[in-house]
Amino acid sequence: MPTINFKLNGKPATISYEPGMTFLEVLREQCGIISAKDGCAPEGTCGCCTVLVDGRPAMACLRKPEHMEGHEVVTLEGVSEDMRRVLSEAFVLEGGVQCGFCIPGIVVRAASLMQQGTADNREAVAKALDAHVCRCTGYERIIDAIQTAGEAWKNGKRLASDQPRRHSFFGEEFGMSRNPEFALANQGKATNGNGIGMSPLRYGGLDQTLGEKAFVDDMKAPGMLHGAMVLSEHPRAKVLAIHTEQALAMPGVVRVFTAADVFAERGAGIAIPDLPIFVSVGESTCCVGDFLAMVVADTQHHARQAADKVKVDYEVLTPLTDAFEALKPGATQVHGADTLRPAPNLVGTTAFSRGDVDAALANAKHVIDRTWQTQAIDPAFLEPEACLALPQGKGVKVHAESQGSIHDQEQIAKILNLPLDDVEIALAASGGAFGAKEELSIQAQTALAAFLLQRPVKTVLTRKQSTQHHVKRHPMNLHLTIGADAEGHLLAVRSRIVGDAGGYAGTSAKCLLRAACHSCGPYRVPNVDIESKAVYTNNPTSGAMRGFGSNQAQFAMEGAMDLLAEKMGVDGY
């Protein structure tokens, strides 16, 4: 293997690497660096892997190892202790850290700004953050934190978490928080206490800021192997054959798992177990997020290279992509006879009514009758799905960033045919989720591999695979008919909602139920007639995302209220 010589955090390093590796892989796999996170490698779009190369910020996933020969690299682990202290305390004081996945890369950028003497310049900080994505905080508090740290560094003052702080409107003394709510609640008080009127510091916030709180991909175990997934190339296609010979011949490969290796239950799903952990030969895929095989090898790099060598023969079929077409009599069944769990395209219906909507609409002075359409939205959490499973006693221990640990335990136990007590779920830090990590993703496959091989196995999806697999916010078609009297009092609402569930049921029935329940918004309506349907298509699977179906209903209802206000000649706001 080729080697590179460079200086890492002040010390000479000679590191071997595999051709095709990114420098981020070298840092994480060969050098034990965990502060540089892999959120999108090798795309260079998220900024989570930012390091200093010869004193300048650079994204490690965009650098080739051979290009780092002779250079000096500083990761967050190598930033001076004084600067690390100031930055971590500032981020905790200003509320600039939430899930923490993006923050170490941002802190490296902030350290560079502090070295340049521009971290106290809000405009300079905001411009520098163009290279970074944060899906939790919204940037304002991150900018506050960097500016606070920059002022401290420039003025040589110490941030102490047990000192009183207040908003700068109350004075210019350094150390005052820029967050008004935080400041007003804590004016003249120590802020690391507990109780009414106190605002405790974020638990574990210092470690999160410095990248020392381990996410699943940061974890290691003796003798650990690595998994890599093979996903469907088509939203709807019959799998004719899965060829694993080339993959098995690749360096470091231990085994390739397919549906043939699943010895008990193969279906996953909290509500409806219609999602196969592997689609079997002879079955058809339901969306591009389907898993067909899993390669296990000695390193992540070897596993991913070998996964690219798995070849699949398909009979490509025409996908069903329109929910209304899916509801028509005689429509192709997404879950037909050649799927794990044949079912009609209608996942579920929520319907309820009260009063007499027709009579109310007939007597209404103003009637709005319109259709609203929302689109699929990707949650875009920064941490791709990751899982570490270890054999434990007669069962397994599974480290996951799931939002449904109890459901994970139940499903994995069925898939491995184990008692619940033999499956332990260890909840790890989650680098964002927003509702989209409720269902199983790769936990069952990783647990299966660890159980059968009797060795620890860690699997991490690439950014592309994560986007391909995880659920999206439901696209919904919402037809509303709303009646109001001359003064604008609502008399009736009729709502007809069709939500695209995508390839698998997931939480679609619940999300469409929530949309139905929120159809009238916050308004009192005496007469209502609501019907909401979740429908299978071959589009990406839909699921929970920040609002759980209510957002789409509120969007339509508020749109209708704006139109009603326009008809009445009043301000819609």
Salt bridges, closest charged atoms under 4 A:
GLU18 OE2 - HIS302 NE2 2.75
GLU25 OE2 - HIS301 ND1 3.50
ASP54 OD2 - HIS71 ND1 2.56
GLU81 OE2 - ARG84 NE 3.30
GLU89 OE1 - ARG85 NH1 3.94
ASP120 OD2 - LYS154 NZ 3.08
GLU140 OE1 - ARG122 NH2 2.89
ASP144 OD1 - ARG122 NH2 2.90
GLU151 OE2 - ARG178 NH2 2.64
GLU212 OE2 - ARG84 NH2 2.59
ASP217 OD2 - ARG28 NH2 3.47
ASP217 OD1 - LYS458 NZ 3.39
ASP218 OD1 - ARG28 NH2 2.66
ASP218 OD2 - LYS37 NZ 2.64
ASP261 OD1 - ARG255 NH2 2.90
GLU283 OE2 - ARG266 NH2 2.66
ASP298 OD1 - HIS302 ND1 2.69
ASP313 OD2 - HIS243 NE2 2.72
GLU325 OE2 - LYS328 NZ 2.79
ASP358 OD1 - ARG494 NH2 2.85
ASP369 OD1 - HIS479 NE2 3.19
ASP378 OD1 - HIS470 NE2 2.81
ASP378 OD2 - LYS472 NZ 3.42
GLU383 OE1 - LYS437 NZ 3.24
GLU385 OE2 - HIS470 ND1 3.29
GLU401 OE2 - LYS437 NZ 3.20
GLU410 OE1 - HIS407 ND1 3.79
GLU424 OE2 - LYS397 NZ 3.90
ASP485 OD2 - HIS489 ND1 3.12
ASP529 OD2 - ARG494 NE 2.98
ASP529 OD2 - ARG496 NH2 2.82
GLU531 OE1 - LYS533 NZ 3.90
